[in-house]
């Protein structure tokens, strides 16, 4: 993936379809599945260093599909009114605009969708702990049915808990697991693909039980 700094608030990311597949996505997924498109975007943004581009506000994303891959122009929105005016019309008018990926709209990555849409099932989720000590009281207070498939990673000084919810196909049961964890952690914008590739695996499965036994 190539990264080009355009100005203080804008960067351009160019990624080939081969690079996309190496990151665990297919061409059809990013074309027709908005969630997968957003997931790919955050995988790409995780590869951008903070000194190259620090996200400090809503983002405006223009995605152009090319024969060999995708070209993304990412801008930090400093004037939302202006961007929602002529800027949106200009972007939507472009014939090669790959609008299905992000629907060409500014968004704030710090607002988790599943909290606003509690009737939506999720297959997996990554939680972010500021330090390991935050996991200990959660593990001690969690019921035994929380000891499901999960993994704990350390990445860039923070701890990430991956929870696999594929086997839980009831929204309320999922929320019974998600809500208590959110009392001690935040939902992470980082995907499990990035965490597994760049992070350090601390516990593989039964994280709550192991934490209770040793801490």
N, C-alpha and C positions, 0 to 999 in steps of 0.2 A: 504494500500500500504506500502511495506517495502522499506526502503532506506538504502543502504550500501555504505559507502565511501571506494573506492578501493585505491586511491592515490590522490595526489593533483589535478590531471586533469581528474579523472574518478570516476563516481558513477554508482551503479547498482540499478535499480528500478524493483521491482517485484510486479505485480498487478494481482489479480484474475479476472476472467470474471464477477463475482458477483460485485466486486468493480467497474469494467468498466461500468456495467449497472447502478450502482448507480450514476455514473457521467454523465449519459445521453446518453450513446452510446450502440449500439448492437454489438454482435460478428461479424455479417455479414458486418456491416459498416466498422469496422476497418480492416477486411480482404480484402475487395474489393473496398473500397473508400479511395483513398490516402489523400484527403482533410480531411476526418473524422479521419484518422489515425494521421495526423499531429495535428489536433485539440486536440485529446486525449493526444498526447505527451505534448503539452503546458499546458493542464490541469494538468498533472502529474508534470511538471516542476514547475508550480506555487505553488505546495505543498512542494517544496524543499526550505528550508531557504537559504538566501544568505550566511550565515556563514557556511552552509554545502557544498555549491557548487555555485560559482559565475561565471556566463557566461561572458567571456571576449574575445570571438573569435568564429570562425566557430566550429560547432559540428560534431562529427562522431558518428552515432547511429547504434548500432547492436541490432536487435530485434529478439528474439528467442521465437517461439510459443511453449507452453507446454500444457499438458492436462488440467491444472487448470487455466491457464492464460498466461501472457506475462512476459518475462524477458528482460529488456532493459539495455544495457551498453552504457553509454553516456560519451564521451571523448572530451575534449577541444583540438582542433587540434593546436599543436604548430609547427609541421613540415608537411605542406600540401603535399609536394612532396613525402615524405616517405609514408604518408597515402594513397596516390593515386597510389602507386606502389604495392609492395607485399601485403600490408595490404588489399587493396580492393580485390585482387585475393583470399586471404585467406578467407575473409568473404563470398564472393560469392560462394565459393566452399562448404560451409557447407550446408548439406542437410536440416537442420531444420531452416535455415535462413529465417525469415519472411520478405523477401525483398520488398514485395508489399507495405508495410506500408510507408517506406521512400526511397525506391529504393536504399538503401545502399550508400548514398552519403553525403559528408559534406555539410552543408548549413549555411548561416548566417541568424539568425532570424530577423534581423533588416531591411531586404529588402522586402517590401510588394509585393507579387506576382501580385496583381491586377493592380499596377502601370505599371509593365512591360507588362502586357497582358490586355490592355485597351479594347479589344474586348470581354472580358469574363464577363458575368453577375455574380453578387454576390447577395446572399440572405440577408445577414446581415453583419454588420461591427461594430467594437468597436474602438472608437477614444480615445486617451489619452491626457488630458490637464494637464500641470504642475501645474496650479492653476486655481481657478474658474474665476479669472479676464479675462483669455483668452477667456472664453466663451461669455462674455458680448459683445465685438465688433462684434463677429460672429453673435450673435443673432440679433443685431441691423441692421446689413448690409444684413442679409439673407432675400430673398423674402418670401412672405406668403406661397408659396407652399413647403417651407422647414418645415413647421409645420406638419410633418408627424409623424407616430408612432415612438416614441423614448423614451429612459429612460436615466436619469443621475444618476450616482453612485459616492460615495466617497469610496476609498479603498487605504489604506496605504499612506494617505496624498496626493493622486492625484485624479483627477476627470476623470470619464470615461463616454463617450457618446455612447450609443448603438443606432444604426439606423437600422430599419427594412426596407429592400428594396424589400421584396417579391412582393409587388404590382406594382413595377416599372420594367417592363420587356423590357426596351429599354436601350441599353448600353450607348448611348449618354446622355439620361436623368439621368441615374445613375451617370455618370461622372460629370454632371452639379451640382449634389449635393455633390459628394465626393471631387471634386477639391477645392471648396471654403473652406470646412472644414479643408482640409490639410494645408491651409495657417495659421491656428491657432492651429492645433493639429497634432498629429502623429497617424498613425495606430498602435493599440496596439497588442502585441503578446498574451495578455491575452484574454481568451474566455469569452463570456457572461455567461457561466455556472459557472465559477469561480467567476466572478464579482457578480453575483446574490447570490451566496452561502455565500461569505465572505465579500462582500462590503455592504455599507449602501445606500439604495435608497433615493435619494434627490428629484427627480422629475419623475413622472410616466406619460409620454406622454406630448406633446406640450412644450417641453423644451425651444425652441426658443421664443415662445409667452410668456410663463411665465417669462422668463428672461428679455424680453423687458418691461414687465409690472412692474416688481418690482426692476429693477436695471438700 
